[in-house]
Amino acid sequence: MKDKLLFSKLMPESGRALLTSSGQEFIKRLGIESVRKTVLGILKGENLRTQTEFLTRNRLCQLSAALIDLYLRGVKSVDCFSDNLFQHAINQIEHSKRSEKSEQWPAMWFIGMTEKQFQNILRSNKQNYTEYTSSLQSTIQSAVASIQKDLGNLKMTLGYTEDINSGHVVELSWREILHLAMAIGSQTLAIRGSEKAMYGKLFERLVLGTVFTLLGFKHVEIPEKKHYEKGGFFWLSDTSKERESDGTIVYAPWKIARFDIGFIGRGNSEVTKDKLTRFANQEEYKGKILNSKTFVIVDRLPNTSKTIESAKRGNAEVVQMSMSFWIRDLAQRMKKTLNFIHPIQAMNESQIRDYLTTEIEKINFFDFLSKNVVLEKRQHKKNTTSR
């Protein structure tokens, strides 16, 4: 038990990368083409959850492989690793930072816990750890006895090709296989539970950045006076004096429009209406008065007239991503309210499909995700609960 952070050493870097909060690293692991396909699907009006399902399955497959690799390396390199598995996991949990998911989560999974279960069942109380792991050990032993009676004894040989060829393999019994099955099951629950907020945060930026780029605006990380003077620029996650917007464009000199995007369904009408009242029609920048317009982009509008009334009162435009090729509807609304002109406003669906498919290949998604962009939690707290 000398190595208190054994799991950190055993977890492959490829698995750790899928648990870190860096948007750029996350995209690299999932694959840029998979992400591009997802963004294109959203622009066509397809549901985000449908689009991200296979990204989630990709992530789960890669993390499952990482857990198998961790366990295999542990059995090969650490004496009595399986016998002391739960104690190794508890040591990792106790001696690593609670905020570091790549340090905490794999250890929790190997004792059959998600982070929420760990907090609710063990209440993060060290006095409960020994009792829980002892009961878990007994439970697995009892299960193994029943399985052997019903299915017989089992031995599985596991190792990489070079290990098998050299004869250096490990044999897994029912107990070790159940250890892995339990960890992978807990991992699936944890990832499924966290993906909604994470994908919402990730694709808010990717979709908005893509839309603005397709409409001819140039991305800047931090706006300067020259951008306001010239127009034709955009930035993401701008924080005004009162509330945070997800994106801002300067469509003409000293004229801006603020955008708020959320993958919100019909059941969240209060959240949608909250977005409509976020921004003032006029703002000040370095002594200059800026005329501002608000655009709210949501998945679907609720079946009530209150949201439309709120939009009219707030001088805001609401665009639904459930509409086929909703980027055209957005561009047409921008023409009506901002006098913004773009060829996409007059395209039919066939032309838009070809345009999006061609132009999206030119977009570098990494431009929209600086290393400071986190996925698991927001830097600025918003008065919303569903993203």
N, C-alpha and C positions, 0 to 999 in steps of 0.2 A: 504493500500500500504506500510505498515511498513517493510515487509519482501522483500528486494530487490532481494534475490536469492531464491525465493519460488520454482521455478522449480527444483533447485538442491535438495531440501528436498523431493519433491514429486516424482522425477524420481527414479524408483527402481534400485537397484544395478545391477541386472541382465541386464538391458538395458544399463546402463552406461558402463558395461564391454565390450559390443559390439561396443562401440564408442571410447574406449581407444586404444592406440597404442601398447600395449604389445602383442607380438606374442604369448607368452605362455597363457595369459589370453584369447586371442581370440580363440585359439584352444580348450581350455577347454569349452568355451561357445558353440562352434559349434559341438564339439564331436570328440574325437580322432579317432573313427572308420570312420566317414565321411571323415576326412582328410586323413587317411590311404588309403581309397578307391580311393580318388582323385589322390594321388601320384602314386598308382599302375596303375591307368588308364593312366596317363601321360607316365609312363615307357613302357606301352604297345603301345604307339603311338597315343593315343586319344588326342583330342584337349583340351587345358586347359580351354577355355571358356565353352565348353560342360561340362567338369568335375565340374567346379565351379558354374555352373548355379544353381544347387540345394543347394549348400552351401549358395549362395546369397539368395535364396528363404527361406532357414532356418533362415538366419539372419533377413530378412525382417519380417518374421512371429513373431520372438521373439521381435523385436523392435516395431512392431505394438501392440503386447500385452503390452509392457512396456508403450506405449503412452496411451492406454486405461486405464491401471492401474493408471498412473499419473493423468489423467483427472478425473477418478472416485474418487480418494483420494482427489483431489482438490475440487470437488463439495461437498464431504462429510464433509471436514474439514475447508474450507475457506468460509466465508460469501461472497455471491455475486461473487463467483469464475468465473462463466460463463460471467457475466456482465463485469467483469474487466479483462478477459482473456488476451486481447491484451496488456493492460498496464502491467500486470504481466510479459508477454513475453518480452516487451521492457525493463523493469527493469532488467530482467535477462541478456539480451544482453549487456546492458550498464554497469553492475556492475560485470560481470564475465570476465575472461581472454579470449581474442580473440583466443588464441592458443588452448584453451581447448574445443574440439569438444563436449565432453559429457555435457559441461555447455552451449554452444552456440547453437548447432544444434537443440535440441528439442524446444527451445524457438523460433527459426526461423521458424521451421515447423509449429508451432501453429499460426503464422501470414502468413502462406502460402508461405514461402520463403525457398530456399536453400541458402547456403553461397554465391554462385556465383550471384544469383538473388539479394541477400541483398546488395552485393557490386555494382552491375550494376544498379539496380533500385533505391535504397535508397542512394547509393554512400557512405554508412557508415556515413551519415550526420544526426545528431540528429534533425536538423530542419525539415527534411523530414519525421520523424517517425510519428508525430501527424497527419499530413495530410494523410499519407498512411493508418494508422490504422482507422482513421475516415471514409475514403472512403471504406475500407474493411468492416467496420461495416455496412455501408449503403448498400453495395453490398449484404451482407449476408441477411440483413433484406428484401431486395427486392426479393432475391431468395426464401426466406421462404414464402413470400406472394404468389409468383407464384406457389410454390410447394403445399401449402395448398389449393389453388384454384383448382389445377389439381388433386392432390392425396388425399386431405383431411388432417385433423389434425392427428398428431401422437404423441403417448407417449410410450416410451420404458423404462421398469423397468430394472435397472442394479445394480448388486451387487454380491458379492461372496456368496457361499452357506450359510455360517454362518450368513451373513447379511440378506439374504432373510428369513431364519428361524426365525431370531429375529425381523423381520419387518423393519430393518434399511436398506432401499434401496434408490436409487436416481432415479428420473424420468427424462428422457432426451426427449426433444422436437426436432423438426426438426433442430432448431438452434444448439443445442449441438451436434447432430449427424453430422451436416455439419462441425462443428469445428473439430471433430475427423476425418472425411473423408478428410478434407483439410490437416490436419497434416500428416496423413498417406500417402496421395498423394505426399506431399513435401518430406517426408522421403524417399519414393521410388525413387524419382528423385535424391536425394542426394546420397543415397547408390549406386544406379546404376552408378552414375557419378564418384564415388571414388573407386569403386571396382577393376577396371582394374589395376591401379598402386599398390593398396594394395595387391591384390592376386599375382601380379607379384613378388613383394618384398618377400612375404611370401613363395611362392612355389619355388622361385629361391633357397633359402637356403634349404628347405625341400627336393627338388629333388636332388640337388647336394650332400647334406649330405647323402641321401639314396643311391645314386649311388656309392659314394666312399666307404660307409660301405659295400655294397653288393660286391664290388670288393676287399674287404679284408683290407682296410685301417682303422686306428684307429683315432678317432677324438680328437683333442686337441684345447683348446680355444685360447691359445697363444703359438706360436712355440718357442722352446728353442734350444740351440746348440745340445743337445742330440738327438733331433728329426731329425735334419739334418744329424747327424753322423750315425744314425741307419737306417733311412728310414722306410716306411710303415705307415706314418702318413698323416693326412690332417687337414686343417683349412679353415674356410669360411671368405669371405669378407676381404681378406688381402689387405693392402694398400702398394704398392711399392712406390719408390721415385717419379715416374712419374704418374702412373695411378692406378686405383683400379681394382683388379680382384675379381671375385665372389668366387673363391675357389682355393686352392693350395694343391698339393700332393707332398710328398717326396717319390718317387718310388724306389730310391736307395740312398746309402750314397752320400750326397752332389749333388744330381740330383733332380731337381724339374720340375713340369709341372703346368702351370697356366691355369685356366678354366674361361671362361666367358659364362654366360648363359642368354638368353633373349627370351621371348615368342614373337618373332618378325615374322610377316608374310612376304609374298613375296613383299609387297608394300614398304618395308623399307630397300631397298638395301644399301642405304648410311650408315644407322646405322650398318648393318651387316658388311660392309667393314671397318667401323671405328673400330669395335671390333678386326679385324684381325691385326691391327697395334699397339696394345696397349703395348705389352711387348717385351723386348729385349731377344735375344737368350742366353745371358750371363748376370748374375747379381752377385753382391758381397754381401756377408754376413760375417761380422766380419773378413774381410781380406781374406776370402775364395771365390774363383770364383765358381759360381753355373751354371751348364748347365741347360738351361730352354727350355721348349717346350710349345707352345700355342695350346689350344683346344677351339674352339668356338662352342657352342651348341645353335642352333636356332630352331624355329618352322619349318620354310620352307625357302629354298634358293630361291632368285629371279631368274626369267628366263633370266639370263644374264651370260655371261662368265667372266665378270669383277670380280665378287666375287671370283670365282675359281682362277683366275689369281692373285688376291690380296693375297689369301691364300698361293699360291705357293711362291710368293715373300717374304712373311712374315714367311715362314717355319711353317705355321699353318695348323691344321686339322679342318674341319668343319663337324659337325654332325647335322643331321636334326631329330628333335623329332617327325616329322610326319611319320617317318619310323616305321614300326611294330617292336617292341622290339629293339629300337635304342641303348639300352645299350650294345647289342652284337656288333653292328657296332663300337661303341666307344671303347670297349675292344679290338676289332681286330685292330683298328687304333693304340691303345696304344701298342699292340704287335709289330706292324710294326715299329713304331717310337721310342718306349721306351724299347723294348724287355721285355715287361710286359706279364706275363703268368697267365691266369685264366681259369678255366673250362668252363665258360660261352661262351668263344670264339668258342667252338666246339658244343654247344648245338643247337638242333633244336627248333622250336618255341614252341612245346608242352613241351619240357623239360624246356625251359626258363620260360614259364608260371607257371609251377609247382614250379620252383625254386624261382621266385619272390614272388609268393603267400605265400609260406612257410616262406621265409627268412624275408620278410617285417614285419611279425608279431613280430619279435624279436627286431625291431628297436624302440628306444625311440626318437620320434621326438623332444621332449623338449630339448634334448641335442644340437640341432642345433639352438635353439632360446633362447639366453640368455635374461635376463630382459632388456638389453640395446638395443635389436633389435627393431627398430621402424617400423611400417607398413605404416603410412600415409605419411612420408617424409623420404628422405635419409639423412644419417649423412654426406656422402661425395657426393658432386655434381658430376654427371657424364655428359659427353657430349653425352647423349642420351635422346630422348624424348618419346620413346615408349618402354614400358616394358610389 
